[in-house]
Amino acid sequence: MSKWLKMSVLLVVTLAFTLIAIAPGNAQKSEKLRLGANAIGSIMYAFSGGIADVVEKHTEMQIELLPQGNTTALPMLTTGECDFVMGAADELDAAYFGKDHYGKISPNGLEYRMMMLGCRLPAGLVAGGNTGVKSCKDVKGKRVVCDYGTHQALNMGSRAALAGCGLTEDDVIVVKASLLPEGARKVMEGKADLCYGAIGVPVFREMESAIGARHISINDTPENWEKIHEIYHGYFPMHIDPSKAAFSVKDPEGVDLVGRHFAIVGRKDLPDEVAYEFVKTLWENDQELAPYHPRLKDWVKKHFASERTPAPYHPGAIKFYKEMGVWDSELEAHNQKLLDKKQALME
């Protein structure tokens, strides 16, 4: 074989291996995807870590966690700096439709698509044990931490909890805090009477040790739920008994709180095959999430495709849900309603 023929064969072989290496399927598996996961130490960061591990275990995807607050992370879906974001569904609704401070970031809202709804989380107003606040009738006129700055999920949740008592921010003395732990400490320091937060938040155990902590049950009436759903349509009632939250549920019969889902959204232009594989992997392996955090026991497939979604689903996710037989006419109608509502904002 001549020298030139040998060189030609070598070039052809090299080119062939190069094309194989950059083929679409291999490119998808070798690229590193980024998941906005909120601050290190937050419950969403813990959830995101578990989800990333399970996806990486069963696929060749690599997922890097970005410890960014959602005010920073969600706009990164538009710029392409982030591929997925973990968030509370009520905040995702506000960001998608440009409500409250997200309207300042983008008047028409941010663009992204749903992958799935995840676990449910019950939350409500929490009173210090030394404040004398034991029920909704005691809340009016009290000092309530319900302004958490740019932390939209806390702001919306606080308003929903007040609405569950038949109240608004005008009925209480509004106290500001930057984060939930600061709000709880203001109650412990006597600077506020109530704050807002979910069952199981670690700082409430600290409050319990210092002055006592009590989650306040909402008044579960149709009128109150109408007001709650004006804040976000996807809120739902959750009843918590003392055996599941002994240190903040004092009533023997338990408390009724406002529930919401955590969720994962992705870039609107995320390749369909990536969205499909991501959803498929978590659908098939949802039972592997529980060891990462107790609340992930509830990150199960029955929640994934739901009309409580805050934004329309990604086509790749829809394809998978159709294959599983869970995408029905009601979901299709709700998905189209969200798309139409968004289009109306753009006009």
Secondary structure as GFF3:
##gff-version 3
##sequence-region A 1 347
A	DSSP	alpha_helix	3	21	.	.	.	ID=ss1
A	DSSP	alpha_helix	24	30	.	.	.	ID=ss2
A	DSSP	beta_strand	32	36	.	.	.	ID=ss3
A	DSSP	alpha_helix	43	58	.	.	.	ID=ss4
A	DSSP	beta_strand	62	66	.	.	.	ID=ss5
A	DSSP	alpha_helix	70	79	.	.	.	ID=ss6
A	DSSP	beta_strand	84	88	.	.	.	ID=ss7
A	DSSP	alpha_helix	89	97	.	.	.	ID=ss8
A	DSSP	alpha_helix	102	105	.	.	.	ID=ss9
A	DSSP	beta_strand	113	128	.	.	.	ID=ss10
A	DSSP	three_ten_helix	136	138	.	.	.	ID=ss11
A	DSSP	beta_strand	143	147	.	.	.	ID=ss12
A	DSSP	alpha_helix	152	164	.	.	.	ID=ss13
A	DSSP	three_ten_helix	169	171	.	.	.	ID=ss14
A	DSSP	beta_strand	173	176	.	.	.	ID=ss15
A	DSSP	alpha_helix	180	188	.	.	.	ID=ss16
A	DSSP	beta_strand	194	198	.	.	.	ID=ss17
A	DSSP	alpha_helix	202	210	.	.	.	ID=ss18
A	DSSP	beta_strand	213	215	.	.	.	ID=ss19
A	DSSP	alpha_helix	222	231	.	.	.	ID=ss20
A	DSSP	beta_strand	236	240	.	.	.	ID=ss21
A	DSSP	three_ten_helix	242	244	.	.	.	ID=ss22
A	DSSP	beta_strand	255	266	.	.	.	ID=ss23
A	DSSP	alpha_helix	272	284	.	.	.	ID=ss24
A	DSSP	three_ten_helix	286	288	.	.	.	ID=ss25
A	DSSP	three_ten_helix	290	292	.	.	.	ID=ss26
A	DSSP	three_ten_helix	294	298	.	.	.	ID=ss27
A	DSSP	three_ten_helix	301	303	.	.	.	ID=ss28
A	DSSP	alpha_helix	315	324	.	.	.	ID=ss29
A	DSSP	alpha_helix	329	346	.	.	.	ID=ss30
###
